[in-house]
Amino acid sequence: MSRERIAPGPGQESVWDYPRPPRLEDSTKHIQIIFNGVAIADTHRAKRVLETSHPPVYYIPPEDIQQQYFKQTSRSTFCEWKGQAAYYTIQVNDKQAQDAAWFYPSPTSRFAALKDYVAVYPSRMEACYVDGEQVQPQPGDFYGGWITKDIVGPFKGSAGTWGW
């Protein structure tokens, strides 16, 4: 896998222009998440995290999530930038996605605005949309980036990219 930066075209962003440490920014794009035929999230008030070599991760305000489908699990992970993450399993009717969403109940001060906002792995959802465009999940099973036509890579996550 080549690490060579793809030059962005008009209206595009290169993940290689994103900062490290990552940046948090507000987004007014229309974000929708569908699981088992149900819109479990719908917002124009998301936040996105931008980090070198990663497609954006969108975080949804808890008020714009259908909380009845989210059940907190015992899983937790640690991000050097955002702090301790907690996880949700999503279940709609007979379909379940274990540990498919995460949030930061007590984020670091730099990411305080992310408190309780929820992110999902698009690879585990039926569909995720940004302004009506269905996203492609970031390669691999560790990161939760959302790839749209506006984002170019190459992207960290697939085999051979761990050392990037």
C-alpha positions as CSV (number, residue, x, y, z in Angstrom):
1,M,0.0,0.0,0.0
2,S,1.5,3.3,-1.1
3,R,1.7,6.1,1.5
4,E,2.0,8.7,-1.3
5,R,-0.4,11.6,-0.8
6,I,-3.2,11.8,-3.4
7,A,-3.6,15.4,-4.5
8,P,-7.1,16.7,-3.7
9,G,-9.3,18.0,-6.5
10,P,-11.6,21.0,-6.3
11,G,-13.8,20.8,-3.1
12,Q,-11.8,17.8,-1.8
13,E,-9.7,17.4,1.3
14,S,-6.6,15.2,1.7
15,V,-6.3,13.3,5.0
16,W,-2.6,14.0,4.7
17,D,-3.4,17.7,5.3
18,Y,-5.2,16.9,8.6
19,P,-3.3,17.7,11.7
20,R,-1.7,15.6,14.4
21,P,-2.7,15.9,17.2
22,P,-6.2,15.8,15.7
23,R,-8.6,18.7,15.4
24,L,-12.2,18.8,16.5
25,E,-14.6,20.9,14.4
26,D,-18.4,21.5,14.1
27,S,-20.2,20.2,11.0
28,T,-23.5,21.3,9.7
29,K,-23.6,18.5,7.1
30,H,-26.6,16.2,7.2
31,I,-25.6,13.0,8.9
32,Q,-27.8,10.0,8.9
33,I,-27.2,6.5,10.2
34,I,-29.4,3.5,9.3
35,F,-29.4,0.2,11.0
36,N,-31.7,-2.7,10.2
37,G,-34.0,-0.4,8.3
38,V,-34.3,2.2,11.1
39,A,-32.8,5.8,11.2
40,I,-31.0,5.5,14.5
41,A,-29.3,9.0,14.1
42,D,-30.1,12.1,12.1
43,T,-28.5,15.4,12.7
44,H,-27.1,18.7,11.2
45,R,-25.1,19.3,14.5
46,A,-22.4,16.7,14.3
47,K,-18.8,17.2,15.2
48,R,-15.9,15.7,13.3
49,V,-12.4,14.7,14.3
50,L,-9.7,15.2,11.7
51,E,-6.4,13.4,12.1
52,T,-3.5,12.8,9.7
53,S,-4.0,9.8,7.5
54,H,-7.6,9.1,8.7
55,P,-10.9,10.0,7.1
56,P,-13.1,12.1,9.4
57,V,-15.0,10.5,12.3
58,Y,-18.4,12.0,12.8
59,Y,-19.8,12.3,16.4
60,I,-23.5,12.8,16.8
61,P,-25.1,14.7,19.7
62,P,-27.0,12.4,22.1
63,E,-30.2,14.3,21.5
64,D,-30.1,13.3,17.8
65,I,-29.6,9.6,18.5
66,Q,-32.5,7.1,19.0
67,Q,-31.1,6.1,22.4
68,Q,-33.6,3.2,22.9
69,Y,-31.4,1.2,20.4
70,F,-28.1,1.8,22.2
71,K,-27.0,-0.2,25.2
72,Q,-23.8,0.5,27.0
73,T,-21.4,-2.4,27.2
74,S,-18.4,-3.1,29.5
75,R,-15.9,-2.4,26.7
76,S,-13.6,0.6,27.0
77,T,-10.5,1.8,25.1
78,F,-8.1,4.7,25.6
79,C,-7.2,7.4,23.0
80,E,-4.1,9.4,23.7
81,W,-5.9,12.5,22.5
82,K,-9.5,12.1,23.6
83,G,-9.2,9.9,26.7
84,Q,-11.2,6.9,27.9
85,A,-14.0,5.7,25.5
86,A,-17.0,3.7,26.4
87,Y,-19.0,1.6,24.0
88,Y,-22.6,0.8,22.9
89,T,-24.1,-2.3,21.3
90,I,-26.8,-1.3,18.9
91,Q,-29.9,-3.5,18.5
92,V,-32.9,-2.9,16.3
93,N,-35.5,-5.7,16.4
94,D,-33.6,-9.0,15.8
95,K,-30.3,-7.5,14.5
96,Q,-27.5,-6.5,16.8
97,A,-24.0,-4.9,16.3
98,Q,-21.8,-5.5,19.3
99,D,-19.6,-2.5,20.4
100,A,-20.5,-0.7,17.2
101,A,-20.6,2.8,18.7
102,W,-18.4,4.7,21.2
103,F,-18.4,7.9,23.2
104,Y,-16.3,9.8,25.7
105,P,-18.1,10.3,29.0
106,S,-15.1,12.4,30.4
107,P,-13.0,13.5,27.5
108,T,-9.7,15.4,27.8
109,S,-10.0,19.2,28.1
110,R,-9.0,19.7,24.5
111,F,-11.9,17.5,23.4
112,A,-14.4,18.5,26.1
113,A,-17.0,19.4,23.4
114,L,-17.2,15.7,22.5
115,K,-18.7,14.7,25.9
116,D,-21.3,12.0,25.3
117,Y,-21.4,12.6,21.5
118,V,-21.7,9.2,19.8
119,A,-19.6,7.8,16.9
120,V,-20.3,4.6,15.0
121,Y,-18.3,2.2,12.8
122,P,-19.9,2.7,9.4
123,S,-18.7,-0.8,8.5
124,R,-21.2,-2.2,11.1
125,M,-24.2,-0.2,10.0
126,E,-26.6,-0.7,7.1
127,A,-25.7,2.7,5.8
128,C,-24.2,6.0,6.9
129,Y,-24.8,9.2,4.9
130,V,-23.2,12.6,4.7
131,D,-25.4,15.1,2.9
132,G,-27.2,12.2,1.2
133,E,-24.0,10.4,0.0
134,Q,-23.5,6.9,1.3
135,V,-20.1,6.7,3.0
136,Q,-17.5,4.0,2.5
137,P,-16.0,2.7,5.8
138,Q,-12.3,3.3,6.6
139,P,-10.4,0.1,5.8
140,G,-9.6,-2.2,8.7
141,D,-11.6,-2.9,11.9
142,F,-9.9,-0.5,14.3
143,Y,-10.8,3.0,13.0
144,G,-14.2,4.4,12.3
145,G,-13.5,6.9,9.6
146,W,-16.2,8.0,7.0
147,I,-15.0,8.2,3.4
148,T,-16.9,10.3,0.9
149,K,-16.1,11.7,-2.5
150,D,-14.8,14.8,-0.8
151,I,-12.0,13.0,1.0
152,V,-8.8,11.5,-0.6
153,G,-6.1,9.3,0.9
154,P,-4.4,7.0,1.0
155,F,-6.1,6.0,4.3
156,K,-4.5,4.3,7.3
157,G,-6.3,1.1,8.4
158,S,-5.7,-1.5,5.7
159,A,-3.0,-4.2,5.9
160,G,0.5,-2.8,5.8
161,T,-0.5,0.7,7.1
162,W,0.0,0.2,10.9
163,G,3.4,1.8,10.8
164,W,2.3,5.0,9.1
